[in-house]
């Protein structure tokens, strides 16, 4: 089963950029399909592979900040090739 995951990491501190940058670099290094935009990051791949990687990297990311929010949306399908048709 393939999934699409949208992540938004929001550290609740003044110096937030290093934590976000480190998290995104870990996602990029995973070998999975990773797409980014100014508001969120999307990860695409097999359920087990994506969730295993996210379980590890989300823990590392949250441990790196005083406080933070991680918003996660999961869709059951690989939507990496989505293009609007309107």
Backbone atoms as SQL, in Angstrom:
CREATE TABLE atoms (id INTEGER PRIMARY KEY, chain TEXT, resi INTEGER, resn TEXT, atom TEXT, x REAL, y REAL, z REAL);
INSERT INTO atoms VALUES
  (1, 'A', 1, 'UNK', 'N', 0.856, -1.176, 0.000),
  (2, 'A', 1, 'UNK', 'CA', 0.000, 0.000, 0.000),
  (3, 'A', 1, 'UNK', 'C', 0.898, 1.235, 0.000),
  (4, 'A', 2, 'UNK', 'N', 0.582, 2.167, -0.881),
  (5, 'A', 2, 'UNK', 'CA', 1.323, 3.431, -0.946),
  (6, 'A', 2, 'UNK', 'C', 0.535, 4.525, -0.259),
  (7, 'A', 3, 'UNK', 'N', 1.280, 5.470, 0.329),
  (8, 'A', 3, 'UNK', 'CA', 0.650, 6.591, 1.011),
  (9, 'A', 3, 'UNK', 'C', 1.312, 7.902, 0.608),
  (10, 'A', 4, 'UNK', 'N', 0.584, 8.965, 0.842),
  (11, 'A', 4, 'UNK', 'CA', 1.079, 10.333, 0.694),
  (12, 'A', 4, 'UNK', 'C', 0.925, 10.983, 2.059),
  (13, 'A', 5, 'UNK', 'N', 1.987, 11.615, 2.548),
  (14, 'A', 5, 'UNK', 'CA', 1.958, 12.236, 3.868),
  (15, 'A', 5, 'UNK', 'C', 2.337, 13.703, 3.734),
  (16, 'A', 6, 'UNK', 'N', 1.527, 14.564, 4.321),
  (17, 'A', 6, 'UNK', 'CA', 1.844, 15.990, 4.364),
  (18, 'A', 6, 'UNK', 'C', 2.225, 16.340, 5.796),
  (19, 'A', 7, 'UNK', 'N', 3.383, 16.999, 5.938),
  (20, 'A', 7, 'UNK', 'CA', 3.906, 17.346, 7.256),
  (21, 'A', 7, 'UNK', 'C', 4.108, 18.849, 7.365),
  (22, 'A', 8, 'UNK', 'N', 3.740, 19.400, 8.502),
  (23, 'A', 8, 'UNK', 'CA', 4.073, 20.779, 8.826),
  (24, 'A', 8, 'UNK', 'C', 4.664, 20.764, 10.224),
  (25, 'A', 9, 'UNK', 'N', 5.942, 21.155, 10.327),
  (26, 'A', 9, 'UNK', 'CA', 6.658, 21.182, 11.593),
  (27, 'A', 9, 'UNK', 'C', 6.758, 22.630, 12.047),
  (28, 'A', 10, 'UNK', 'N', 6.238, 22.921, 13.234),
  (29, 'A', 10, 'UNK', 'CA', 6.226, 24.277, 13.761),
  (30, 'A', 10, 'UNK', 'C', 6.875, 24.307, 15.142),
  (31, 'A', 11, 'UNK', 'N', 8.179, 24.605, 15.211),
  (32, 'A', 11, 'UNK', 'CA', 8.808, 24.770, 16.520),
  (33, 'A', 11, 'UNK', 'C', 8.243, 26.009, 17.215),
  (34, 'A', 12, 'UNK', 'N', 7.988, 25.910, 18.493),
  (35, 'A', 12, 'UNK', 'CA', 7.423, 27.029, 19.255),
  (36, 'A', 12, 'UNK', 'C', 8.553, 27.748, 19.995),
  (37, 'A', 13, 'UNK', 'N', 9.412, 28.372, 19.215),
  (38, 'A', 13, 'UNK', 'CA', 10.544, 29.105, 19.778),
  (39, 'A', 13, 'UNK', 'C', 11.013, 30.131, 18.762),
  (40, 'A', 14, 'UNK', 'N', 11.823, 31.080, 19.196),
  (41, 'A', 14, 'UNK', 'CA', 12.290, 32.142, 18.310),
  (42, 'A', 14, 'UNK', 'C', 13.221, 31.626, 17.223),
  (43, 'A', 15, 'UNK', 'N', 14.164, 30.807, 17.575),
  (44, 'A', 15, 'UNK', 'CA', 15.130, 30.292, 16.604),
  (45, 'A', 15, 'UNK', 'C', 14.605, 28.969, 16.048),
  (46, 'A', 16, 'UNK', 'N', 13.759, 29.059, 15.021),
  (47, 'A', 16, 'UNK', 'CA', 13.078, 27.866, 14.516),
  (48, 'A', 16, 'UNK', 'C', 13.675, 27.302, 13.229),
  (49, 'A', 17, 'UNK', 'N', 14.365, 28.122, 12.449),
  (50, 'A', 17, 'UNK', 'CA', 14.837, 27.668, 11.136),
  (51, 'A', 17, 'UNK', 'C', 15.790, 26.476, 11.183),
  (52, 'A', 18, 'UNK', 'N', 16.771, 26.432, 12.089),
  (53, 'A', 18, 'UNK', 'CA', 17.684, 25.274, 12.102),
  (54, 'A', 18, 'UNK', 'C', 16.953, 23.941, 12.317),
  (55, 'A', 19, 'UNK', 'N', 15.946, 23.922, 13.173),
  (56, 'A', 19, 'UNK', 'CA', 15.209, 22.681, 13.434),
  (57, 'A', 19, 'UNK', 'C', 14.429, 22.231, 12.197),
  (58, 'A', 20, 'UNK', 'N', 13.803, 23.161, 11.512),
  (59, 'A', 20, 'UNK', 'CA', 13.044, 22.827, 10.303),
  (60, 'A', 20, 'UNK', 'C', 13.983, 22.359, 9.199),
  (61, 'A', 21, 'UNK', 'N', 15.084, 23.073, 9.008),
  (62, 'A', 21, 'UNK', 'CA', 16.053, 22.713, 7.970),
  (63, 'A', 21, 'UNK', 'C', 16.626, 21.318, 8.212),
  (64, 'A', 22, 'UNK', 'N', 16.987, 21.012, 9.445),
  (65, 'A', 22, 'UNK', 'CA', 17.540, 19.697, 9.765),
  (66, 'A', 22, 'UNK', 'C', 16.516, 18.595, 9.492),
  (67, 'A', 23, 'UNK', 'N', 15.261, 18.838, 9.850),
  (68, 'A', 23, 'UNK', 'CA', 14.203, 17.850, 9.625),
  (69, 'A', 23, 'UNK', 'C', 14.013, 17.591, 8.128),
  (70, 'A', 24, 'UNK', 'N', 13.934, 18.639, 7.337),
  (71, 'A', 24, 'UNK', 'CA', 13.736, 18.474, 5.892),
  (72, 'A', 24, 'UNK', 'C', 14.930, 17.768, 5.257),
  (73, 'A', 25, 'UNK', 'N', 16.142, 18.074, 5.690),
  (74, 'A', 25, 'UNK', 'CA', 17.326, 17.396, 5.137),
  (75, 'A', 25, 'UNK', 'C', 17.303, 15.902, 5.432),
  (76, 'A', 26, 'UNK', 'N', 16.819, 15.520, 6.609),
  (77, 'A', 26, 'UNK', 'CA', 16.690, 14.087, 6.944),
  (78, 'A', 26, 'UNK', 'C', 15.656, 13.416, 6.042),
  (79, 'A', 27, 'UNK', 'N', 14.554, 14.107, 5.776),
  (80, 'A', 27, 'UNK', 'CA', 13.534, 13.550, 4.893),
  (81, 'A', 27, 'UNK', 'C', 14.093, 13.369, 3.490),
  (82, 'A', 28, 'UNK', 'N', 14.812, 14.376, 2.986),
  (83, 'A', 28, 'UNK', 'CA', 15.412, 14.291, 1.654),
  (84, 'A', 28, 'UNK', 'C', 16.376, 13.117, 1.547),
  (85, 'A', 29, 'UNK', 'N', 17.130, 12.857, 2.607),
  (86, 'A', 29, 'UNK', 'CA', 18.146, 11.800, 2.597),
  (87, 'A', 29, 'UNK', 'C', 17.544, 10.398, 2.700),
  (88, 'A', 30, 'UNK', 'N', 16.237, 10.297, 2.909),
  (89, 'A', 30, 'UNK', 'CA', 15.592, 9.000, 3.113),
  (90, 'A', 30, 'UNK', 'C', 15.505, 8.156, 1.846),
  (91, 'A', 31, 'UNK', 'N', 15.629, 8.784, 0.683),
  (92, 'A', 31, 'UNK', 'CA', 15.466, 8.049, -0.567),
  (93, 'A', 31, 'UNK', 'C', 14.026, 7.982, -1.039),
  (94, 'A', 32, 'UNK', 'N', 13.099, 8.470, -0.234),
  (95, 'A', 32, 'UNK', 'CA', 11.687, 8.522, -0.619),
  (96, 'A', 32, 'UNK', 'C', 11.447, 9.764, -1.469),
  (97, 'A', 33, 'UNK', 'N', 10.308, 9.815, -2.135),
  (98, 'A', 33, 'UNK', 'CA', 9.933, 11.010, -2.887),
  (99, 'A', 33, 'UNK', 'C', 9.498, 12.074, -1.894),
  (100, 'A', 34, 'UNK', 'N', 10.184, 13.214, -1.911),
  (101, 'A', 34, 'UNK', 'CA', 9.896, 14.322, -0.990),
  (102, 'A', 34, 'UNK', 'C', 9.710, 15.584, -1.823),
  (103, 'A', 35, 'UNK', 'N', 8.570, 16.237, -1.651),
  (104, 'A', 35, 'UNK', 'CA', 8.281, 17.507, -2.313),
  (105, 'A', 35, 'UNK', 'C', 8.047, 18.557, -1.242),
  (106, 'A', 36, 'UNK', 'N', 8.510, 19.765, -1.498),
  (107, 'A', 36, 'UNK', 'CA', 8.399, 20.834, -0.519),
  (108, 'A', 36, 'UNK', 'C', 7.723, 22.054, -1.119),
  (109, 'A', 37, 'UNK', 'N', 7.052, 22.800, -0.257),
  (110, 'A', 37, 'UNK', 'CA', 6.546, 24.113, -0.621),
  (111, 'A', 37, 'UNK', 'C', 6.674, 24.988, 0.630),
  (112, 'A', 38, 'UNK', 'N', 6.371, 26.263, 0.565),
  (113, 'A', 38, 'UNK', 'CA', 6.578, 27.129, 1.726),
  (114, 'A', 38, 'UNK', 'C', 5.735, 26.764, 2.958),
  (115, 'A', 39, 'UNK', 'N', 4.680, 26.011, 2.778),
  (116, 'A', 39, 'UNK', 'CA', 3.792, 25.715, 3.898),
  (117, 'A', 39, 'UNK', 'C', 3.915, 24.314, 4.467),
  (118, 'A', 40, 'UNK', 'N', 4.425, 23.367, 3.678),
  (119, 'A', 40, 'UNK', 'CA', 4.499, 21.989, 4.156),
  (120, 'A', 40, 'UNK', 'C', 5.472, 21.172, 3.314),
  (121, 'A', 41, 'UNK', 'N', 5.692, 19.958, 3.755),
  (122, 'A', 41, 'UNK', 'CA', 6.540, 19.005, 3.042),
  (123, 'A', 41, 'UNK', 'C', 5.720, 17.736, 2.844),
  (124, 'A', 42, 'UNK', 'N', 5.797, 17.156, 1.653),
  (125, 'A', 42, 'UNK', 'CA', 5.083, 15.921, 1.359),
  (126, 'A', 42, 'UNK', 'C', 6.082, 14.791, 1.156),
  (127, 'A', 43, 'UNK', 'N', 5.724, 13.602, 1.670),
  (128, 'A', 43, 'UNK', 'CA', 6.544, 12.403, 1.519),
  (129, 'A', 43, 'UNK', 'C', 5.647, 11.324, 0.917),
  (130, 'A', 44, 'UNK', 'N', 6.186, 10.609, -0.075),
  (131, 'A', 44, 'UNK', 'CA', 5.416, 9.589, -0.792),
  (132, 'A', 44, 'UNK', 'C', 6.186, 8.283, -0.810),
  (133, 'A', 45, 'UNK', 'N', 5.458, 7.175, -0.651),
  (134, 'A', 45, 'UNK', 'CA', 6.105, 5.873, -0.742),
  (135, 'A', 45, 'UNK', 'C', 5.251, 4.793, -0.108),
  (136, 'A', 46, 'UNK', 'N', 5.866, 3.624, 0.079),
  (137, 'A', 46, 'UNK', 'CA', 5.179, 2.512, 0.718),
  (138, 'A', 46, 'UNK', 'C', 4.902, 2.818, 2.182),
  (139, 'A', 47, 'UNK', 'N', 3.757, 2.348, 2.664),
  (140, 'A', 47, 'UNK', 'CA', 3.324, 2.657, 4.031),
  (141, 'A', 47, 'UNK', 'C', 4.397, 2.323, 5.064),
  (142, 'A', 48, 'UNK', 'N', 4.882, 1.092, 5.051),
  (143, 'A', 48, 'UNK', 'CA', 5.835, 0.667, 6.078),
  (144, 'A', 48, 'UNK', 'C', 7.123, 1.485, 6.029),
  (145, 'A', 49, 'UNK', 'N', 7.629, 1.736, 4.832),
  (146, 'A', 49, 'UNK', 'CA', 8.869, 2.491, 4.685),
  (147, 'A', 49, 'UNK', 'C', 8.701, 3.938, 5.151),
  (148, 'A', 50, 'UNK', 'N', 7.623, 4.573, 4.734),
  (149, 'A', 50, 'UNK', 'CA', 7.379, 5.973, 5.108),
  (150, 'A', 50, 'UNK', 'C', 7.167, 6.097, 6.611),
  (151, 'A', 51, 'UNK', 'N', 6.317, 5.258, 7.169),
  (152, 'A', 51, 'UNK', 'CA', 5.987, 5.382, 8.586),
  (153, 'A', 51, 'UNK', 'C', 7.183, 5.046, 9.478),
  (154, 'A', 52, 'UNK', 'N', 7.996, 4.083, 9.086),
  (155, 'A', 52, 'UNK', 'CA', 9.194, 3.741, 9.856),
  (156, 'A', 52, 'UNK', 'C', 10.155, 4.931, 9.888),
  (157, 'A', 53, 'UNK', 'N', 10.377, 5.533, 8.729),
  (158, 'A', 53, 'UNK', 'CA', 11.265, 6.681, 8.644),
  (159, 'A', 53, 'UNK', 'C', 10.699, 7.854, 9.442),
  (160, 'A', 54, 'UNK', 'N', 9.403, 8.127, 9.305),
  (161, 'A', 54, 'UNK', 'CA', 8.795, 9.253, 10.012),
  (162, 'A', 54, 'UNK', 'C', 8.813, 9.054, 11.521),
  (163, 'A', 55, 'UNK', 'N', 8.589, 7.836, 11.978),
  (164, 'A', 55, 'UNK', 'CA', 8.613, 7.571, 13.416),
  (165, 'A', 55, 'UNK', 'C', 9.955, 7.987, 14.009),
  (166, 'A', 56, 'UNK', 'N', 11.026, 7.646, 13.338),
  (167, 'A', 56, 'UNK', 'CA', 12.364, 7.985, 13.812),
  (168, 'A', 56, 'UNK', 'C', 12.636, 9.489, 13.699),
  (169, 'A', 57, 'UNK', 'N', 12.394, 10.066, 12.524),
  (170, 'A', 57, 'UNK', 'CA', 12.778, 11.454, 12.268),
  (171, 'A', 57, 'UNK', 'C', 11.896, 12.467, 12.987),
  (172, 'A', 58, 'UNK', 'N', 10.631, 12.158, 13.199),
  (173, 'A', 58, 'UNK', 'CA', 9.772, 13.064, 13.963),
  (174, 'A', 58, 'UNK', 'C', 10.236, 13.119, 15.410),
  (175, 'A', 59, 'UNK', 'N', 10.611, 11.992, 15.958),
  (176, 'A', 59, 'UNK', 'CA', 11.125, 11.972, 17.334),
  (177, 'A', 59, 'UNK', 'C', 12.374, 12.833, 17.454),
  (178, 'A', 60, 'UNK', 'N', 13.313, 12.668, 16.521),
  (179, 'A', 60, 'UNK', 'CA', 14.544, 13.469, 16.529),
  (180, 'A', 60, 'UNK', 'C', 14.211, 14.955, 16.411),
  (181, 'A', 61, 'UNK', 'N', 13.300, 15.302, 15.512),
  (182, 'A', 61, 'UNK', 'CA', 12.941, 16.708, 15.287),
  (183, 'A', 61, 'UNK', 'C', 12.307, 17.329, 16.528),
  (184, 'A', 62, 'UNK', 'N', 11.419, 16.602, 17.182),
  (185, 'A', 62, 'UNK', 'CA', 10.757, 17.147, 18.368),
  (186, 'A', 62, 'UNK', 'C', 11.710, 17.236, 19.562),
  (187, 'A', 63, 'UNK', 'N', 12.662, 16.322, 19.644),
  (188, 'A', 63, 'UNK', 'CA', 13.652, 16.385, 20.725),
  (189, 'A', 63, 'UNK', 'C', 14.593, 17.574, 20.551),
  (190, 'A', 64, 'UNK', 'N', 14.720, 18.080, 19.342),
  (191, 'A', 64, 'UNK', 'CA', 15.651, 19.174, 19.051),
  (192, 'A', 64, 'UNK', 'C', 15.097, 20.553, 19.404),
  (193, 'A', 65, 'UNK', 'N', 13.840, 20.630, 19.813),
  (194, 'A', 65, 'UNK', 'CA', 13.222, 21.924, 20.121),
  (195, 'A', 65, 'UNK', 'C', 12.641, 21.918, 21.533),
  (196, 'A', 66, 'UNK', 'N', 12.490, 23.120, 22.085),
  (197, 'A', 66, 'UNK', 'CA', 11.869, 23.258, 23.415),
  (198, 'A', 66, 'UNK', 'C', 10.419, 22.801, 23.398),
  (199, 'A', 67, 'UNK', 'N', 9.714, 23.223, 22.370),
  (200, 'A', 67, 'UNK', 'CA', 8.316, 22.862, 22.180),
  (201, 'A', 67, 'UNK', 'C', 8.014, 22.938, 20.699),
  (202, 'A', 68, 'UNK', 'N', 7.080, 22.154, 20.249),
  (203, 'A', 68, 'UNK', 'CA', 6.775, 22.196, 18.823),
  (204, 'A', 68, 'UNK', 'C', 5.508, 21.441, 18.482),
  (205, 'A', 69, 'UNK', 'N', 5.005, 21.732, 17.304),
  (206, 'A', 69, 'UNK', 'CA', 3.825, 21.064, 16.766),
  (207, 'A', 69, 'UNK', 'C', 4.206, 20.352, 15.476),
  (208, 'A', 70, 'UNK', 'N', 3.666, 19.167, 15.280),
  (209, 'A', 70, 'UNK', 'CA', 3.870, 18.435, 14.033),
  (210, 'A', 70, 'UNK', 'C', 2.475, 18.068, 13.520),
  (211, 'A', 71, 'UNK', 'N', 2.086, 18.698, 12.426),
  (212, 'A', 71, 'UNK', 'CA', 0.806, 18.395, 11.792),
  (213, 'A', 71, 'UNK', 'C', 1.051, 17.346, 10.727),
  (214, 'A', 72, 'UNK', 'N', 0.213, 16.299, 10.717),
  (215, 'A', 72, 'UNK', 'CA', 0.407, 15.203, 9.774),
  (216, 'A', 72, 'UNK', 'C', -0.932, 14.852, 9.130),
  (217, 'A', 73, 'UNK', 'N', -0.909, 14.753, 7.798),
  (218, 'A', 73, 'UNK', 'CA', -2.064, 14.257, 7.050),
  (219, 'A', 73, 'UNK', 'C', -1.583, 13.056, 6.250),
  (220, 'A', 74, 'UNK', 'N', -2.371, 11.983, 6.245),
  (221, 'A', 74, 'UNK', 'CA', -2.000, 10.775, 5.520),
  (222, 'A', 74, 'UNK', 'C', -3.132, 10.409, 4.565),
  (223, 'A', 75, 'UNK', 'N', -2.774, 10.185, 3.309),
  (224, 'A', 75, 'UNK', 'CA', -3.739, 9.771, 2.291),
  (225, 'A', 75, 'UNK', 'C', -3.334, 8.390, 1.798),
  (226, 'A', 76, 'UNK', 'N', -4.291, 7.498, 1.670),
  (227, 'A', 76, 'UNK', 'CA', -4.006, 6.151, 1.175),
  (228, 'A', 76, 'UNK', 'C', -3.952, 6.144, -0.350),
  (229, 'A', 77, 'UNK', 'N', -2.843, 6.578, -0.894),
  (230, 'A', 77, 'UNK', 'CA', -2.526, 6.504, -2.321),
  (231, 'A', 77, 'UNK', 'C', -1.293, 7.362, -2.546),
  (232, 'A', 78, 'UNK', 'N', -0.598, 7.097, -3.617),
  (233, 'A', 78, 'UNK', 'CA', 0.561, 7.909, -3.973),
  (234, 'A', 78, 'UNK', 'C', 0.071, 9.039, -4.859),
  (235, 'A', 79, 'UNK', 'N', 0.045, 10.250, -4.317),
  (236, 'A', 79, 'UNK', 'CA', -0.465, 11.423, -5.036),
  (237, 'A', 79, 'UNK', 'C', 0.668, 12.295, -5.563),
  (238, 'A', 80, 'UNK', 'N', 1.888, 11.751, -5.649),
  (239, 'A', 80, 'UNK', 'CA', 3.050, 12.546, -6.033),
  (240, 'A', 80, 'UNK', 'C', 2.972, 13.071, -7.470),
  (241, 'A', 81, 'UNK', 'N', 2.168, 12.436, -8.293),
  (242, 'A', 81, 'UNK', 'CA', 2.048, 12.885, -9.686),
  (243, 'A', 81, 'UNK', 'C', 0.795, 13.730, -9.932),
  (244, 'A', 82, 'UNK', 'N', 0.141, 14.170, -8.858),
  (245, 'A', 82, 'UNK', 'CA', -1.083, 14.959, -8.985),
  (246, 'A', 82, 'UNK', 'C', -0.820, 16.271, -9.702),
  (247, 'A', 83, 'UNK', 'N', -1.672, 16.557, -10.676),
  (248, 'A', 83, 'UNK', 'CA', -1.679, 17.851, -11.342),
  (249, 'A', 83, 'UNK', 'C', -3.118, 18.286, -11.470),
  (250, 'A', 84, 'UNK', 'N', -3.428, 19.511, -11.061),
  (251, 'A', 84, 'UNK', 'CA', -4.811, 19.982, -11.176),
  (252, 'A', 84, 'UNK', 'C', -5.250, 20.031, -12.640),
  (253, 'A', 85, 'UNK', 'N', -6.500, 19.701, -12.895),
  (254, 'A', 85, 'UNK', 'CA', -7.014, 19.713, -14.267),
  (255, 'A', 85, 'UNK', 'C', -8.088, 20.778, -14.461),
  (256, 'A', 86, 'UNK', 'N', -7.944, 21.864, -13.763),
  (257, 'A', 86, 'UNK', 'CA', -8.912, 22.964, -13.907),
  (258, 'A', 86, 'UNK', 'C', -8.205, 24.248, -14.229);
